[in-house]
Amino acid sequence: MVKLRLARAGGKKQPVYRIVATDSRSPRDGRFIEAIGQYNPNTAPKVLTFKDERLDYWLGQGAQPSETLGKLILKYRREQPVSV
């Protein structure tokens, strides 16, 4: 099963997270299928970036986001301007 989750990167006490699509059996920072974004909680304001088309692709394929990433996705989608 494919999961969307955060993989920790960055230095000691300076975490930066990659948002990755990975096999659910892989370790947190282990092998992944594709990196689709980044989350940096250390800046003010916090920076969250996605490749929108790849996020939609993986969700369409049935990938399950982790609980934390699910909350971040909802927050990200609410803040995006809607173009008509």
The 8 nearest C-alpha neighbors of each residue, nearest first, counted from 0:
[[1, 23, 22, 2, 62, 63, 24, 21],
 [0, 2, 22, 62, 21, 23, 20, 63],
 [3, 1, 63, 62, 21, 23, 64, 20],
 [2, 4, 64, 20, 19, 63, 65, 62],
 [5, 3, 65, 19, 18, 64, 68, 2],
 [4, 6, 18, 17, 16, 19, 7, 68],
 [7, 5, 28, 17, 16, 27, 18, 8],
 [6, 8, 16, 15, 28, 5, 14, 17],
 [9, 7, 15, 16, 14, 6, 10, 17],
 [10, 8, 14, 15, 13, 11, 7, 16],
 [11, 9, 13, 14, 12, 8, 15, 7],
 [10, 12, 13, 9, 14, 8, 15, 7],
 [11, 13, 14, 10, 9, 15, 41, 8],
 [14, 12, 10, 11, 9, 15, 41, 8],
 [15, 13, 9, 8, 12, 10, 7, 16],
 [14, 16, 39, 9, 8, 7, 38, 13],
 [17, 15, 7, 38, 6, 8, 5, 37],
 [18, 16, 37, 6, 5, 36, 19, 38],
 [17, 19, 5, 36, 37, 35, 4, 34],
 [20, 18, 34, 3, 4, 35, 33, 17],
 [19, 21, 3, 33, 32, 2, 31, 34],
 [22, 20, 31, 32, 2, 1, 19, 23],
 [21, 23, 1, 24, 25, 0, 2, 31],
 [22, 24, 2, 25, 1, 0, 21, 26],
 [25, 23, 22, 26, 0, 21, 1, 27],
 [26, 24, 22, 23, 29, 30, 27, 21],
 [27, 25, 29, 28, 24, 30, 23, 22],
 [28, 26, 6, 29, 25, 5, 7, 4],
 [29, 27, 6, 26, 7, 30, 8, 25],
 [30, 28, 26, 27, 25, 31, 6, 21],
 [29, 31, 25, 28, 32, 21, 26, 22],
 [30, 32, 21, 33, 20, 29, 19, 22],
 [33, 31, 21, 20, 30, 34, 19, 22],
 [34, 32, 20, 19, 31, 35, 21, 18],
 [35, 33, 19, 18, 36, 20, 17, 32],
 [36, 34, 50, 18, 19, 49, 33, 53],
 [37, 35, 49, 18, 48, 17, 34, 50],
 [36, 38, 17, 48, 18, 16, 47, 49],
 [37, 39, 47, 16, 46, 15, 17, 40],
 [38, 40, 15, 46, 41, 45, 16, 42],
 [39, 41, 45, 42, 38, 46, 15, 14],
 [42, 40, 39, 45, 43, 13, 14, 15],
 [43, 41, 45, 44, 40, 39, 46, 38],
 [44, 42, 45, 41, 40, 46, 39, 47],
 [43, 45, 42, 46, 40, 41, 39, 47],
 [44, 46, 40, 42, 43, 39, 41, 47],
 [47, 45, 39, 38, 44, 40, 48, 42],
 [46, 48, 38, 37, 39, 45, 49, 75],
 [49, 47, 36, 37, 38, 46, 50, 75],
 [50, 48, 36, 51, 35, 37, 47, 54],
 [49, 51, 35, 53, 52, 36, 54, 48],
 [50, 52, 54, 49, 53, 55, 35, 56],
 [51, 53, 55, 54, 50, 56, 49, 57],
 [54, 52, 56, 55, 50, 51, 57, 35],
 [53, 55, 51, 57, 56, 52, 50, 58],
 [54, 56, 58, 52, 53, 57, 59, 51],
 [57, 55, 53, 59, 54, 58, 52, 60],
 [58, 56, 60, 59, 54, 62, 55, 53],
 [57, 59, 62, 55, 61, 60, 56, 54],
 [60, 58, 56, 57, 61, 55, 62, 54],
 [59, 61, 57, 58, 62, 56, 55, 1],
 [62, 60, 58, 59, 63, 57, 1, 0],
 [63, 61, 1, 58, 2, 57, 60, 3],
 [62, 64, 2, 3, 61, 65, 1, 58],
 [65, 63, 3, 69, 2, 68, 4, 66],
 [66, 64, 68, 4, 67, 69, 3, 63],
 [65, 67, 69, 68, 64, 70, 4, 71],
 [68, 66, 70, 69, 65, 71, 4, 64],
 [67, 69, 71, 65, 70, 66, 64, 4],
 [68, 70, 66, 72, 67, 71, 64, 65],
 [71, 69, 73, 67, 68, 72, 74, 66],
 [70, 72, 68, 74, 69, 73, 75, 67],
 [73, 71, 75, 69, 74, 70, 76, 68],
 [74, 72, 70, 76, 75, 71, 77, 69],
 [73, 75, 71, 77, 72, 76, 70, 78],
 [76, 74, 72, 78, 73, 77, 71, 79],
 [75, 77, 73, 79, 78, 74, 72, 80],
 [78, 76, 74, 75, 79, 73, 80, 72],
 [77, 79, 75, 76, 80, 74, 73, 81],
 [80, 78, 76, 77, 81, 75, 74, 82],
 [81, 79, 82, 78, 77, 76, 83, 75],
 [80, 82, 79, 83, 78, 77, 76, 75],
 [83, 81, 80, 79, 78, 76, 77, 51],
 [82, 81, 80, 79, 76, 77, 78, 51]]
